[in-house]
Amino acid sequence: MTQALIDLEKECNVKNGYQIEEPFTKFGWTFFNIQLSEDLVDIIEKSGMMKGALGYRIGEQLTNFVGHYLESKGSNVRIKKIDYG
């Protein structure tokens, strides 16, 4: 997953575009929080990368886009929501 986020940063030409917090385990699953920078979100939103992403609000569309992006790069993750800013 980290490599996929690095690839996304490169595609968007952004440095320090995300932060991954310490993972924690609950109910036998491993969870962690990812925070995207305003710069990365702004470029994703304005570039048209999210075209076709499902959701009524930008947060829903961003969550769906990033989830599909990570899956397309081989990451087996599920995203509940994305914090940015």
N, C-alpha and C positions, 0 to 999 in steps of 0.2 A: 504494500500500500504506500509506503514512503516513496518508492521509486515512481509510482503513478503521480503522486503529488508534486514531486520534483519535475516530472515531465509536464504537468499542467503549468507549473511556474515558468518553465522554459517556453512553452507555447504562448504564454501571455506576456513573456518578457518582464517578469516580476521577481524581485528578490525578497526573501523573508515573507512569502505570501501565505504561510500557514504556520500554525503551532499545534503540536500534538501534546496533550497533557498526559500525565501518568495514568496507565491503565489500571482498572480495578475489576475484581471478579465478583459476580453476583449470579446466583442460581446456576452455577457451572459455566457461565458465559463470561467472556472478557469484554469489557466496555472501556471506551476512552473518548475523550472530548477532543474535537478538532475545531480550531478557530481560524477562519480565513481572514486575511487582511482586507481592508477597504479597497486597496488598489487592485488586488486580485479579483474581488467580486465585481468591481466596476468594469474591469476589462472583460470578464466573462459575460457580464450583462450587455455591454455595448457592442461586443464583437459579433454577436449573433450565434455564439456557441450553444446557447440554450434553446435555439429554435427547435420546436417540437417537444420540449420538456413539459411534462404535465404539471398542472397546478394553477390555481387562480391567483395566488400572490407570488411575488418575487421569491420569498423564502421557500415556498413549496417547489417552485420551478428550479431554484438553485439546489435544493436537496436532491431532487430527482436527477438533475444533470450530473452532479458530482457523484452520486451513487452509481449511475450508469457509466460514467467515465472511469471510475475505479474498477468496476466489474470488467469493462472492456480491456483494461490493462492487466487483468488476471487476479485482482484482489477479490477475495470472497468476503465481502462486508455488507452490512445493512446499515443504512443511515436513518436515524430517527428525525434529526433536525440539524441544521447547521447554524452556528453562531458566526456572525461577522461584524466587523467594525472595530 
